[in-house]
Amino acid sequence: MDVFISADVEGVAGIADWSQITPGADDYAIGRRLMVGEVNAAIAGAFDGGASRVVVNDSHARMTNLVPEEVDPRARLVLGHYKPMYMLQGLDDSFDAAYFVGYHGAIGEPEAILSHTYNPGAIWEAKVDGRVAGEIGLNALVCEYFGVPIRLVSGDQATAVEAREVIPSVHVAEVKRSFSRYSAESLSPEESRSVIRREAAACLAAVPESSVTRRPVEIELTFLVADMAGMAEWIRGVERTGPRTVRFRAPDGLEAYRTFYTIVQLTRSIVE
């Protein structure tokens, strides 16, 4: 049993402000410590549930948040920025299950802690096949392409709702209740890790059969400013559908994700 973990941090218990998760900020050390605690809980739970291999991809910001010597040594760790598959780097069809740990709600969710969709300075809304999607929905396209079921998602209550809408059979570890974008009531670090470890083990008890789905995907993106939509048009196949909105179609989820990620990287070059 091989398990892939994509580790973000906004959904970690005890996180409520950008200063806790931004490299160089005053409280960044706190965020890193809380993040690795929940990642290690997910790793331990995976091995409790029968995993023989676990690969963790640091999926936040510049993706060097996890200190290697603090991560459970049984797991392999993927670090670094500008990865070809970004939050899903390292995933392929050899895995039996995927976990999304420390995830958060989509931009626009009123009660999702630190909500955003990839780049809060660029993306106002994202849709996959006409349905509003956050990072869970977009990243699920890659898992679907490789036939790897998403078995666990951890985060706040808004993340739990989003996860169940995208993946009805998913196990959820709800570690905090958000009141707004910048306030939440969290479980203690000890309790949140206990919940994650328990769900990470339990979700492997009945892993569904691998089901590779290679289907056409349409993504629509609305940006904060029109310049970003204009820049996205530079990519072949991306069409402008409004002053701040673009749309593109791809033959499968992996190509859709790669085009989306390329657009995200392009829009980061615009500084308002």
C-alpha positions as CSV (number, residue, x, y, z in Angstrom):
1,M,0.0,0.0,0.0
2,D,1.6,3.3,-1.2
3,V,0.3,6.6,0.1
4,F,1.0,10.1,-1.3
5,I,0.5,13.1,1.0
6,S,0.1,16.7,-0.3
7,A,0.8,18.9,2.7
8,D,-0.5,22.5,2.9
9,V,-0.6,24.6,6.1
10,E,-3.6,27.0,6.2
11,G,-5.9,24.2,7.4
12,V,-3.6,23.1,10.2
13,A,-5.0,23.5,13.8
14,G,-3.8,26.7,15.4
15,I,-3.2,28.6,12.2
16,A,-5.2,31.8,11.8
17,D,-2.9,34.4,10.2
18,W,-0.6,34.8,7.3
19,S,2.2,35.7,9.7
20,Q,2.2,32.1,10.9
21,I,2.8,30.7,7.4
22,T,4.8,33.2,5.5
23,P,8.6,32.6,5.4
24,G,10.4,35.3,7.2
25,A,7.4,36.5,9.1
26,D,7.5,36.8,12.9
27,D,5.4,33.7,13.7
28,Y,6.6,31.5,10.8
29,A,8.4,29.2,13.2
30,I,5.1,28.5,14.9
31,G,3.4,27.6,11.7
32,R,6.2,25.2,10.6
33,R,6.1,23.4,13.9
34,L,2.3,23.0,13.8
35,M,2.5,21.8,10.1
36,V,5.1,19.1,10.7
37,G,3.1,17.8,13.7
38,E,0.1,17.1,11.5
39,V,2.1,15.8,8.6
40,N,3.8,13.3,11.0
41,A,0.4,12.3,12.3
42,A,-0.8,11.5,8.8
43,I,2.4,9.5,8.0
44,A,2.0,7.5,11.3
45,G,-1.6,6.9,10.5
46,A,-0.8,5.7,7.0
47,F,1.7,3.2,8.4
48,D,-0.8,2.1,11.1
49,G,-3.3,1.4,8.3
50,G,-0.9,-0.8,6.4
51,A,1.1,1.5,4.1
52,S,4.5,0.3,3.1
53,R,5.6,3.5,1.3
54,V,4.7,7.1,2.1
55,V,5.8,10.1,0.0
56,V,5.1,13.7,1.3
57,N,5.1,16.7,-1.0
58,D,5.6,20.1,0.8
59,S,2.8,22.0,-1.0
60,H,2.9,25.5,0.6
61,A,4.4,28.7,-0.7
62,R,8.0,28.1,-1.7
63,M,7.6,24.5,-0.5
64,T,10.5,24.3,1.9
65,N,8.5,24.6,5.1
66,L,9.0,21.0,6.4
67,V,12.4,20.6,8.1
68,P,13.7,17.2,6.8
69,E,15.1,16.1,10.2
70,E,11.7,16.7,11.8
71,V,9.7,14.6,9.4
72,D,9.0,11.0,10.2
73,P,12.1,9.2,8.7
74,R,9.9,6.4,7.3
75,A,8.6,8.9,4.7
76,R,10.2,10.3,1.6
77,L,10.0,14.1,1.3
78,V,9.6,16.2,-1.8
79,L,10.8,19.8,-1.3
80,G,11.3,22.9,-3.5
81,H,9.6,25.4,-5.8
82,Y,8.7,25.3,-9.5
83,K,7.8,21.7,-9.5
84,P,6.3,20.5,-12.8
85,M,3.2,19.3,-10.9
86,Y,3.4,21.7,-8.0
87,M,1.2,20.5,-5.1
88,L,1.0,17.0,-6.6
89,Q,4.7,16.6,-7.5
90,G,5.7,13.0,-7.0
91,L,2.3,11.5,-7.6
92,D,1.9,8.8,-10.2
93,D,-0.1,5.7,-10.8
94,S,1.9,3.6,-8.4
95,F,0.1,5.0,-5.4
96,D,-3.0,3.5,-3.9
97,A,-4.2,6.5,-1.9
98,A,-3.7,10.3,-1.6
99,Y,-4.1,12.5,1.5
100,F,-4.5,16.3,1.4
101,V,-3.3,17.5,4.8
102,G,-3.7,21.1,6.1
103,Y,-5.9,22.1,3.2
104,H,-8.2,25.1,3.1
105,G,-11.3,26.4,1.4
106,A,-11.7,28.1,-2.0
107,I,-11.4,31.8,-2.4
108,G,-14.8,33.4,-1.8
109,E,-15.8,31.0,1.0
110,P,-17.0,33.3,3.8
111,E,-16.0,31.1,6.7
112,A,-12.9,29.4,5.4
113,I,-9.7,30.2,7.2
114,L,-7.1,32.1,5.0
115,S,-9.2,31.1,1.9
116,H,-7.7,31.4,-1.5
117,T,-7.3,29.4,-4.7
118,Y,-3.6,29.0,-5.5
119,N,-2.8,32.7,-5.8
120,P,-4.9,35.1,-3.7
121,G,-3.3,38.0,-5.5
122,A,-4.6,36.9,-8.9
123,I,-7.5,34.4,-8.8
124,W,-10.9,35.7,-7.9
125,E,-12.7,32.5,-8.8
126,A,-12.0,29.1,-10.5
127,K,-14.5,26.7,-12.1
128,V,-14.0,23.1,-13.2
129,D,-16.6,22.0,-15.7
130,G,-18.8,24.9,-14.7
131,R,-18.6,24.3,-10.9
132,V,-16.7,26.5,-8.5
133,A,-13.5,24.8,-7.4
134,G,-10.8,25.4,-4.8
135,E,-7.4,23.6,-4.5
136,I,-9.1,20.4,-3.6
137,G,-11.1,20.3,-6.8
138,L,-8.2,21.4,-9.0
139,N,-5.8,18.9,-7.4
140,A,-8.3,16.1,-7.7
141,L,-7.9,16.3,-11.5
142,V,-4.4,15.0,-11.2
143,C,-5.4,12.2,-8.8
144,E,-8.2,11.3,-11.2
145,Y,-5.8,11.1,-14.1
146,F,-3.5,8.7,-12.3
147,G,-6.4,6.7,-10.8
148,V,-5.4,7.5,-7.2
149,P,-8.3,7.9,-4.8
150,I,-8.2,10.8,-2.4
151,R,-8.9,9.1,1.0
152,L,-8.2,11.8,3.5
153,V,-8.6,15.6,3.7
154,S,-7.8,17.6,6.9
155,G,-8.7,21.3,7.6
156,D,-11.6,23.4,8.9
157,Q,-15.3,22.9,8.5
158,A,-15.5,24.7,5.2
159,T,-12.7,22.5,3.8
160,A,-14.7,19.5,5.1
161,V,-17.8,20.5,3.1
162,E,-15.8,21.2,0.0
163,A,-14.0,17.9,0.2
164,R,-17.2,15.9,0.6
165,E,-18.7,17.7,-2.4
166,V,-15.8,16.8,-4.6
167,I,-15.1,13.3,-3.1
168,P,-18.2,11.9,-1.5
169,S,-16.4,8.8,0.1
170,V,-13.5,10.8,1.5
171,H,-12.5,10.7,5.2
172,V,-12.3,14.1,6.8
173,A,-10.2,15.2,9.8
174,E,-11.9,18.4,10.9
175,V,-9.3,20.1,13.2
176,K,-10.8,23.6,13.5
177,R,-13.9,25.7,13.1
178,S,-13.4,28.9,11.3
179,F,-15.5,32.0,12.1
180,S,-14.1,34.2,9.3
181,R,-11.0,34.3,7.1
182,Y,-8.9,35.3,10.0
183,S,-10.3,33.6,13.1
184,A,-10.9,30.0,14.1
185,E,-11.4,27.7,17.1
186,S,-8.9,24.9,16.9
187,L,-8.4,21.6,18.5
188,S,-5.2,21.4,20.6
189,P,-2.1,20.3,18.6
190,E,-2.2,17.0,20.5
191,E,-5.9,16.3,19.7
192,S,-5.7,17.4,16.1
193,R,-2.8,15.0,15.5
194,S,-4.7,12.2,17.2
195,V,-7.7,12.8,14.9
196,I,-5.6,12.9,11.8
197,R,-3.7,9.8,12.7
198,R,-6.9,7.9,13.4
199,E,-8.5,8.9,10.2
200,A,-5.3,8.4,8.2
201,A,-5.3,4.7,9.3
202,A,-9.1,4.1,9.1
203,C,-9.3,5.5,5.5
204,L,-7.1,2.7,4.2
205,A,-9.4,-0.1,5.5
206,A,-11.4,0.0,2.3
207,V,-9.6,1.7,-0.5
208,P,-11.6,1.6,-3.7
209,E,-10.4,0.0,-6.8
210,S,-8.1,2.1,-8.9
211,S,-10.1,3.9,-11.6
212,V,-8.1,5.9,-14.2
213,T,-10.3,8.6,-15.8
214,R,-9.0,10.4,-18.9
215,R,-11.8,12.8,-19.8
216,P,-12.0,16.3,-21.3
217,V,-11.9,19.1,-18.7
218,E,-12.9,22.7,-19.0
219,I,-11.5,25.3,-16.6
220,E,-12.7,28.9,-16.3
221,L,-10.7,31.5,-14.3
222,T,-11.7,35.0,-13.2
223,F,-8.9,37.2,-12.2
224,L,-8.7,40.3,-9.9
225,V,-7.6,42.6,-12.8
226,A,-8.0,42.5,-16.6
227,D,-4.2,42.5,-17.2
228,M,-4.0,39.0,-15.8
229,A,-6.7,37.7,-18.2
230,G,-4.8,39.3,-21.0
231,M,-1.6,37.6,-20.0
232,A,-3.3,34.2,-19.7
233,E,-4.4,34.6,-23.4
234,W,-0.7,34.2,-24.3
235,I,-1.1,30.5,-23.8
236,R,-2.4,28.6,-26.8
237,G,-5.9,27.3,-26.3
238,V,-6.8,29.9,-23.7
239,E,-9.7,32.2,-24.8
240,R,-10.9,35.5,-23.2
241,T,-14.6,35.3,-22.3
242,G,-14.8,38.5,-20.4
243,P,-12.7,41.5,-19.2
244,R,-11.2,39.4,-16.3
245,T,-12.2,35.9,-17.3
246,V,-10.6,33.2,-19.5
247,R,-11.5,29.6,-20.4
248,F,-9.7,26.7,-21.8
249,R,-10.4,23.0,-22.5
250,A,-8.0,20.1,-22.1
251,P,-8.2,16.4,-23.2
252,D,-7.6,15.2,-19.6
253,G,-7.1,16.3,-16.0
254,L,-3.3,16.3,-16.0
255,E,-3.1,18.6,-19.1
256,A,-5.8,20.9,-17.6
257,Y,-3.8,21.1,-14.4
258,R,-0.6,21.9,-16.1
259,T,-2.2,24.7,-18.2
260,F,-3.8,26.1,-15.0
261,Y,-0.5,26.0,-13.1
262,T,1.3,27.7,-16.0
263,I,-1.3,30.5,-15.9
264,V,-0.8,30.9,-12.2
265,Q,2.9,31.2,-12.6
266,L,2.5,33.8,-15.4
267,T,0.1,36.0,-13.3
268,R,2.6,36.0,-10.4
269,S,4.8,38.3,-12.6
270,I,2.2,41.1,-12.4
271,V,2.8,43.3,-9.3
272,E,0.0,45.7,-8.5
